[in-house]
């Protein structure tokens, strides 16, 4: 297996110098040039769309090269299509979003008017991860550009070829007056997070999210953190197991489980646990009849993450878990492959690392419950997740699960599809993140809501000020009634 090399610019003074120079250029432009108007923003989004379409084969190939193998179809759907839809949705609604919002004016100050105007924050910093290196970089860029900002992107050093292709795309589509890119390792990332951006947007692990927030606090930079966590799936006994299994497998094994919203573990009725495990294994065999040479099944990003996953398995096995490898064609997964066969884990407990840490790979623990409220209590006893999935036929029972739990987002009777809805906010809560984007929420995240009071020609407010005569005292008494 070939590990992805870290960027050779890590710790390189010239990389840090380029980072500083790019920041200074874009920061100066954000202060000296008028904010892009509606036409300029939509033209920039059009160029980004055209560039993404023209370079899609190059971008897909770059991502696959970084992974060792990444399903072409998965990249086209989850990265290129999702970004194109974000651009289309933003353009369709941008004029309406940009209009001032009328707000109520207190009776004492009529006939003046009050409104909220949406201003670009200025220069937005975006730190994107390796698991969806195109979508999780470009969708925030779309929102930031739609809101009228300039952007700087710091992509992951684990996907250097995708980062290079992204840089070429941004340079051609947005140009040096709107965008810049900073590549490098952790040292460059730390320096990037410490710059005085007008907003800092980070997608990645909770651990690094804390570091990003700490660095941003030095500059009082507002942050949006898109993190992860252990997203649960609850299966009710009234839902067909085969259908639930097929949909769980689709969400779990997309990108080989390397998705922040992938089902992390499944809670199922105790008496159905064995049957569900069998249905999941059958669904894997149907979806991926072979694995090693299957172009639809993606690889693990690098040796370190594969070893991390194998460490979870070793730890769980040593502590009594039952582990079933799902390998329909009986293939060999040796050191010469970048892939990892799916595993179904039962008899797991909280003392196992696989039940403590976000899995981010094709391992699926199954946990039994007796009553639905027991499953809800299990979820609520743990950090709030980025996503929650529930399978059940009864609408009232589904509403009960939604009301009794808290998660960044949720999906009923399917998995991961909530992220593809442009009109839904996407974001976490607590340990799974703060803030949201996509659609209108993305525009608002990167906009400053400026409250504006517009005085009329005739103002009664002066009667409330000095010198305080009889009329002022009467009006004050009326206001305090």
C-alpha positions as CSV (number, residue, x, y, z in Angstrom):
1,X,0.0,0.0,0.0
2,X,1.3,3.4,-0.9
3,X,0.9,6.1,1.7
4,X,0.0,9.6,0.7
5,X,3.0,11.9,1.2
6,X,2.6,14.9,3.4
7,X,3.2,18.1,1.5
8,X,6.9,18.9,1.4
9,X,6.1,22.5,2.2
10,X,5.4,21.7,5.9
11,X,7.7,23.8,7.9
12,X,9.0,25.6,4.8
13,X,9.6,29.3,5.5
14,X,8.8,30.1,1.9
15,X,5.3,28.4,2.2
16,X,4.6,30.5,5.3
17,X,5.9,33.7,3.5
18,X,3.5,32.9,0.6
19,X,0.7,32.4,3.0
20,X,1.3,35.8,4.7
21,X,1.6,37.6,1.3
22,X,-1.6,36.1,0.0
23,X,-3.4,37.1,3.2
24,X,-2.1,40.6,3.1
25,X,-3.2,41.0,-0.6
26,X,-6.7,39.7,0.0
27,X,-7.1,41.5,3.3
28,X,-6.1,44.8,1.7
29,X,-8.5,44.3,-1.2
30,X,-11.3,43.6,1.2
31,X,-10.7,47.0,2.8
32,X,-10.0,49.1,-0.2
33,X,-12.2,47.7,-3.0
34,X,-16.0,47.9,-3.0
35,X,-17.6,44.6,-2.1
36,X,-18.6,42.6,-5.2
37,X,-22.2,43.4,-6.2
38,X,-24.8,40.9,-7.3
39,X,-23.6,40.8,-10.9
40,X,-20.0,40.3,-9.9
41,X,-20.9,37.5,-7.5
42,X,-23.1,35.6,-10.0
43,X,-20.4,36.0,-12.7
44,X,-17.8,34.5,-10.3
45,X,-20.1,31.6,-9.5
46,X,-20.7,31.1,-13.3
47,X,-16.9,30.9,-13.8
48,X,-16.5,28.5,-10.9
49,X,-19.3,26.3,-12.4
50,X,-17.8,26.3,-15.9
51,X,-14.3,25.6,-14.5
52,X,-15.6,22.7,-12.4
53,X,-17.3,21.1,-15.4
54,X,-14.3,21.6,-17.7
55,X,-11.8,20.2,-15.1
56,X,-14.0,17.5,-13.6
57,X,-12.0,14.6,-15.1
58,X,-8.7,16.1,-13.9
59,X,-10.2,16.7,-10.4
60,X,-11.7,13.2,-10.2
61,X,-8.4,11.7,-11.2
62,X,-6.5,13.8,-8.6
63,X,-8.7,12.6,-5.8
64,X,-8.4,9.0,-6.8
65,X,-4.6,9.3,-7.0
66,X,-4.5,10.8,-3.5
67,X,-6.6,7.9,-2.2
68,X,-4.9,5.1,-4.0
69,X,-8.3,4.5,-5.5
70,X,-11.5,6.5,-5.1
71,X,-14.7,5.4,-6.9
72,X,-15.1,7.8,-9.9
73,X,-18.9,7.7,-9.5
74,X,-18.7,8.6,-5.8
75,X,-16.5,11.6,-6.6
76,X,-18.8,12.8,-9.4
77,X,-21.9,12.5,-7.2
78,X,-20.7,13.6,-3.8
79,X,-18.2,16.2,-4.9
80,X,-18.9,17.6,-8.4
81,X,-22.7,17.2,-8.5
82,X,-23.2,18.5,-4.9
83,X,-21.0,21.6,-5.6
84,X,-22.8,22.3,-8.9
85,X,-26.2,22.1,-7.1
86,X,-24.9,24.5,-4.5
87,X,-23.9,27.0,-7.2
88,X,-27.2,26.6,-8.9
89,X,-29.3,27.0,-5.7
90,X,-27.2,30.0,-4.6
91,X,-27.6,31.8,-7.9
92,X,-31.3,31.1,-8.0
93,X,-31.9,32.7,-4.6
94,X,-29.1,35.2,-4.2
95,X,-30.9,38.3,-5.3
96,X,-33.7,37.7,-2.8
97,X,-31.1,36.9,0.0
98,X,-29.3,40.2,-0.6
99,X,-32.4,42.4,-0.2
100,X,-32.7,44.3,3.1
101,X,-35.1,42.8,5.6
102,X,-37.8,45.1,7.0
103,X,-38.1,45.0,10.7
104,X,-40.6,46.4,13.1
105,X,-40.0,49.9,14.5
106,X,-41.1,50.7,18.0
107,X,-44.3,52.7,18.1
108,X,-42.5,55.6,19.9
109,X,-40.2,56.2,16.9
110,X,-42.6,56.0,14.0
111,X,-42.7,56.9,11.1
112,X,-39.0,56.0,11.0
113,X,-38.0,52.6,9.5
114,X,-35.8,49.7,10.7
115,X,-34.2,47.1,8.5
116,X,-31.3,44.6,8.4
117,X,-28.8,44.8,5.6
118,X,-26.5,41.9,4.7
119,X,-22.9,42.9,4.3
120,X,-19.9,40.7,3.3
121,X,-17.7,40.0,6.4
122,X,-14.6,40.6,4.2
123,X,-11.9,37.9,4.0
124,X,-13.0,34.4,4.9
125,X,-10.5,31.6,5.7
126,X,-11.6,28.0,4.9
127,X,-9.8,25.0,6.2
128,X,-11.0,21.9,4.4
129,X,-10.4,18.1,5.1
130,X,-9.3,15.2,3.0
131,X,-12.4,12.9,3.0
132,X,-14.3,15.1,0.5
133,X,-11.5,17.4,-0.7
134,X,-13.5,19.0,-3.4
135,X,-17.0,19.4,-2.0
136,X,-15.9,20.4,1.5
137,X,-13.7,23.1,0.1
138,X,-15.9,24.4,-2.7
139,X,-19.3,24.5,-1.1
140,X,-18.1,26.9,1.6
141,X,-16.3,28.9,-1.1
142,X,-19.6,29.1,-3.0
143,X,-21.4,30.4,0.1
144,X,-18.6,32.9,0.9
145,X,-18.5,34.3,-2.6
146,X,-22.3,34.4,-2.8
147,X,-22.2,36.6,0.3
148,X,-19.7,38.9,-1.4
149,X,-16.5,37.9,0.4
150,X,-12.9,37.1,-0.6
151,X,-11.7,33.7,0.3
152,X,-8.5,31.9,1.3
153,X,-8.5,28.1,1.2
154,X,-6.2,25.8,3.2
155,X,-6.8,22.2,1.9
156,X,-5.6,19.1,3.6
157,X,-2.0,18.0,3.1
158,X,-3.3,14.4,2.8
159,X,-4.7,15.1,-0.6
160,X,-1.9,17.0,-2.3
161,X,-2.9,16.3,-5.9
162,X,-6.5,17.4,-5.3
163,X,-5.1,20.5,-3.6
164,X,-3.0,21.4,-6.6
165,X,-6.0,20.9,-8.9
166,X,-8.2,23.0,-6.6
167,X,-5.6,25.8,-6.7
168,X,-5.6,25.8,-10.5
169,X,-9.4,25.9,-10.5
170,X,-9.7,28.8,-8.1
171,X,-7.0,30.7,-9.8
172,X,-8.7,30.4,-13.2
173,X,-12.3,30.9,-12.0
174,X,-11.9,33.5,-9.3
175,X,-8.5,35.1,-9.9
176,X,-6.1,36.7,-7.4
177,X,-8.5,39.5,-6.5
178,X,-11.1,37.1,-5.0
179,X,-9.3,33.9,-3.9
180,X,-6.1,32.4,-2.8
181,X,-4.9,29.0,-1.7
182,X,-2.3,28.0,1.0
183,X,-0.8,24.5,0.8
184,X,1.3,22.8,3.4
185,X,1.3,20.7,6.5
186,X,0.3,21.3,10.1
187,X,2.7,24.2,10.6
188,X,1.0,26.1,7.7
189,X,-2.4,25.1,9.0
190,X,-1.6,26.5,12.5
191,X,-0.3,29.7,11.0
192,X,-3.4,29.9,8.7
193,X,-5.8,29.5,11.7
194,X,-3.9,32.3,13.6
195,X,-4.4,34.9,10.9
196,X,-7.0,37.7,11.6
197,X,-9.6,36.6,9.2
198,X,-13.1,38.2,9.3
199,X,-14.5,34.6,9.6
200,X,-12.8,31.2,9.9
201,X,-14.5,28.1,8.6
202,X,-13.1,24.7,9.6
203,X,-14.2,21.2,8.7
204,X,-12.4,18.3,10.3
205,X,-11.8,16.5,13.6
206,X,-13.0,17.7,17.0
207,X,-9.5,17.7,18.4
208,X,-8.2,20.0,15.7
209,X,-11.4,22.0,15.9
210,X,-10.5,23.0,19.5
211,X,-7.1,24.2,18.3
212,X,-8.6,26.2,15.5
213,X,-11.1,27.8,17.9
214,X,-8.3,28.6,20.3
215,X,-6.2,30.2,17.6
216,X,-9.1,32.2,16.3
217,X,-9.9,33.5,19.8
218,X,-6.7,35.5,19.9
219,X,-8.1,37.6,17.1
220,X,-11.7,37.4,18.2
221,X,-12.4,35.8,14.8
222,X,-15.8,34.2,14.5
223,X,-15.7,30.6,13.6
224,X,-17.8,27.9,12.1
225,X,-16.7,24.4,13.1
226,X,-18.0,21.4,11.1
227,X,-16.8,18.4,13.1
228,X,-18.1,14.9,13.4
229,X,-18.7,12.3,16.1
230,X,-20.5,9.0,16.5
231,X,-23.7,9.3,14.5
232,X,-26.2,6.7,15.7
233,X,-28.8,4.7,13.7
234,X,-31.9,3.4,15.5
235,X,-33.9,0.6,13.8
236,X,-37.4,0.0,15.1
237,X,-38.8,-3.5,15.1
238,X,-41.6,-2.4,12.8
239,X,-39.3,-1.6,9.9
240,X,-38.3,-4.2,7.3
241,X,-34.8,-5.4,8.1
242,X,-33.7,-6.0,4.6
243,X,-34.7,-2.4,3.5
244,X,-33.0,-0.9,6.6
245,X,-29.9,-2.9,6.0
246,X,-29.6,-1.9,2.3
247,X,-29.9,1.8,3.2
248,X,-27.5,1.6,6.1
249,X,-24.9,-0.1,3.9
250,X,-25.3,2.6,1.3
251,X,-24.6,5.3,3.8
252,X,-22.0,3.4,5.7
253,X,-19.8,2.2,2.8
254,X,-20.0,5.3,0.7
255,X,-16.4,6.4,0.4
256,X,-15.6,3.3,2.5
257,X,-17.1,4.9,5.5
258,X,-14.9,7.9,5.5
259,X,-17.8,10.4,5.9
260,X,-18.5,12.6,8.9
261,X,-22.2,11.8,8.6
262,X,-21.8,8.0,8.0
263,X,-23.8,5.8,10.4
264,X,-21.3,5.1,13.1
265,X,-23.2,2.4,15.0
266,X,-26.6,0.8,14.9
267,X,-29.1,0.3,17.8
268,X,-31.5,-2.5,17.0
269,X,-34.0,-4.6,18.9
270,X,-32.2,-7.4,20.8
271,X,-34.3,-10.2,19.3
272,X,-33.5,-8.8,15.7
273,X,-29.8,-8.2,16.1
274,X,-28.6,-11.4,14.5
275,X,-31.1,-11.1,11.7
276,X,-30.0,-7.5,11.1
277,X,-26.4,-8.5,11.0
278,X,-27.2,-11.2,8.4
279,X,-29.2,-8.7,6.3
280,X,-26.3,-6.2,6.4
281,X,-23.9,-8.8,5.2
282,X,-26.2,-9.7,2.4
283,X,-26.7,-6.1,1.4
284,X,-22.9,-5.6,1.3
285,X,-22.6,-8.7,-1.0
286,X,-25.3,-7.4,-3.3
287,X,-23.8,-3.9,-3.4
288,X,-20.2,-4.9,-3.6
289,X,-20.0,-8.6,-4.9
290,X,-16.2,-8.1,-4.9
291,X,-14.0,-5.5,-3.2
292,X,-10.3,-5.4,-4.0
293,X,-10.7,-4.9,-7.7
294,X,-14.1,-3.3,-7.6
295,X,-14.0,0.3,-9.0
296,X,-17.1,1.3,-7.0
297,X,-15.4,0.5,-3.6
298,X,-13.1,3.2,-2.4
299,X,-9.7,2.8,-0.6
300,X,-8.7,4.0,2.9
301,X,-6.9,7.3,2.5
302,X,-3.5,6.2,3.8
303,X,-1.5,3.7,5.9
304,X,-2.0,5.6,9.1
305,X,-5.8,5.5,8.9
306,X,-5.9,1.9,7.9
307,X,-3.7,1.0,10.9
308,X,-6.0,3.1,13.1
309,X,-9.0,1.0,11.9
310,X,-7.1,-2.3,12.4
311,X,-6.2,-1.1,15.8
312,X,-9.9,-0.6,16.7
313,X,-10.5,-4.2,15.5
314,X,-7.6,-5.6,17.5
315,X,-8.7,-3.7,20.6
316,X,-12.4,-4.8,20.2
317,X,-11.4,-8.5,19.6
318,X,-9.2,-8.5,22.7
319,X,-12.1,-7.2,24.8
320,X,-14.6,-9.8,23.7
321,X,-16.3,-8.4,20.6
322,X,-17.5,-10.7,17.8
323,X,-16.2,-9.5,14.5
324,X,-17.5,-10.7,11.1
325,X,-15.6,-9.8,8.0
326,X,-17.8,-9.3,5.0
327,X,-15.8,-10.5,2.0
328,X,-18.2,-11.8,-0.6
329,X,-15.6,-13.0,-3.1
330,X,-13.2,-14.3,-0.5
331,X,-10.4,-11.9,-1.6
332,X,-7.1,-11.3,0.1
333,X,-6.6,-7.9,1.7
334,X,-2.8,-7.8,2.1
335,X,-0.2,-5.0,2.2
336,X,-0.6,-4.5,-1.5
337,X,-4.1,-3.2,-1.4
338,X,-5.4,0.2,-0.2
339,X,-8.8,-1.2,0.7
340,X,-10.3,-2.7,3.9
341,X,-13.1,-5.2,4.0
342,X,-16.2,-4.2,5.9
343,X,-16.7,-5.6,9.4
344,X,-19.8,-6.1,11.5
345,X,-19.1,-6.0,15.2
346,X,-21.4,-7.4,17.9
347,X,-21.1,-7.8,21.7
348,X,-19.4,-4.5,21.9
349,X,-19.2,-2.3,25.0
350,X,-18.1,1.2,26.0
351,X,-14.7,0.1,27.0
352,X,-13.7,-0.5,23.4
353,X,-12.0,2.2,21.3
354,X,-14.4,1.5,18.4
355,X,-17.3,2.6,20.7
356,X,-15.4,5.7,22.0
357,X,-14.0,7.3,18.9
358,X,-15.5,8.3,15.6
359,X,-14.8,5.3,13.3
360,X,-14.4,6.9,9.9
361,X,-14.1,3.6,8.1
362,X,-16.0,0.4,7.1
363,X,-16.5,-1.0,10.6
364,X,-20.1,-1.2,11.9
365,X,-20.9,-2.0,15.5
366,X,-24.4,-3.3,16.4
367,X,-25.8,-2.5,19.8
368,X,-29.0,-4.2,21.2
369,X,-31.8,-2.5,22.9
370,X,-35.0,-3.7,24.5
371,X,-37.3,-0.6,24.5
372,X,-37.1,2.3,22.1
373,X,-36.6,4.7,25.1
374,X,-33.6,2.6,26.0
375,X,-32.1,3.4,22.6
376,X,-32.9,7.1,23.1
377,X,-31.3,7.1,26.5
378,X,-28.2,5.4,25.0
379,X,-27.9,8.2,22.4
380,X,-28.5,11.0,25.0
381,X,-25.9,9.6,27.3
382,X,-23.2,10.4,24.7
383,X,-21.9,13.5,23.0
384,X,-24.4,15.1,20.7
385,X,-23.7,13.7,17.2
386,X,-23.6,15.4,13.8
387,X,-26.4,13.1,12.4
388,X,-29.0,10.8,13.7
389,X,-30.8,8.1,11.6
390,X,-34.1,6.4,12.5
391,X,-35.9,3.7,10.7
392,X,-39.6,3.2,11.7
393,X,-43.0,3.1,10.0
394,X,-44.9,5.1,12.6
395,X,-44.8,8.9,12.1
396,X,-45.6,9.7,15.7
397,X,-42.9,7.5,17.0
398,X,-40.4,9.1,14.6
399,X,-41.4,12.5,15.9
400,X,-40.9,11.2,19.4
401,X,-37.3,10.2,18.6
402,X,-36.6,13.6,17.0
403,X,-38.1,15.4,20.0
404,X,-36.2,13.3,22.5
405,X,-32.8,13.6,20.9
406,X,-30.5,16.4,19.7
407,X,-28.2,16.1,16.7
408,X,-26.8,18.4,14.0
409,X,-29.2,16.9,11.4
410,X,-31.4,13.9,11.0
411,X,-32.7,11.6,8.4
412,X,-35.8,9.3,8.7
413,X,-35.9,5.9,7.0
414,X,-32.6,6.5,5.1
415,X,-29.1,7.7,5.7
416,X,-26.8,10.6,4.6
417,X,-29.3,12.2,2.2
418,X,-30.0,15.2,4.4
419,X,-26.6,16.6,3.3
420,X,-27.8,16.8,-0.3
421,X,-30.8,19.1,0.4
422,X,-29.7,22.6,-0.5
423,X,-32.5,24.2,1.5
424,X,-31.6,22.5,4.8
425,X,-28.9,23.9,7.1
426,X,-25.9,21.6,7.6
427,X,-23.9,21.8,10.8
428,X,-23.3,20.2,14.2
429,X,-24.0,21.0,17.8
430,X,-21.7,20.9,20.7
431,X,-18.9,18.4,20.1
432,X,-20.1,17.9,16.5
433,X,-19.7,21.5,15.6
434,X,-21.1,25.0,15.8
435,X,-22.7,27.1,13.1
436,X,-24.2,25.9,9.8
437,X,-24.0,26.4,6.1
438,X,-25.6,25.3,2.8
439,X,-28.2,27.5,1.1
440,X,-29.6,30.5,3.0
441,X,-27.7,29.5,6.2
442,X,-24.4,29.6,4.2
443,X,-25.1,33.1,2.9
444,X,-26.0,34.3,6.5
445,X,-22.9,32.6,8.0
446,X,-20.6,34.6,5.8
447,X,-22.7,37.8,6.1
448,X,-22.8,40.5,8.7
449,X,-26.3,41.4,9.6
450,X,-26.2,45.2,10.0
451,X,-29.1,46.8,11.8
452,X,-30.0,50.1,10.2
453,X,-32.5,52.7,11.6
454,X,-33.7,55.2,9.0
455,X,-35.1,58.4,10.5
456,X,-38.0,60.0,8.7
457,X,-38.4,63.7,7.9
458,X,-40.7,64.1,10.9
459,X,-39.3,62.7,14.1
460,X,-41.2,62.5,17.4
461,X,-38.1,61.2,19.1
462,X,-36.8,64.7,19.8
463,X,-39.7,65.2,22.1
464,X,-38.2,62.6,24.4
465,X,-34.9,64.4,24.7
466,X,-33.8,67.5,26.6
467,X,-34.8,70.0,27.5
468,X,-37.4,67.9,29.3
469,X,-40.6,69.9,29.2
470,X,-44.2,69.0,30.0
471,X,-44.8,67.3,26.7
472,X,-41.7,65.1,27.2
473,X,-42.8,64.1,30.7
474,X,-46.3,63.2,29.5
475,X,-44.9,61.1,26.7
476,X,-42.5,59.3,29.0
477,X,-45.4,58.5,31.4
478,X,-47.4,57.1,28.5
479,X,-44.4,55.0,27.3
480,X,-44.0,53.5,30.8
481,X,-47.7,52.5,31.2
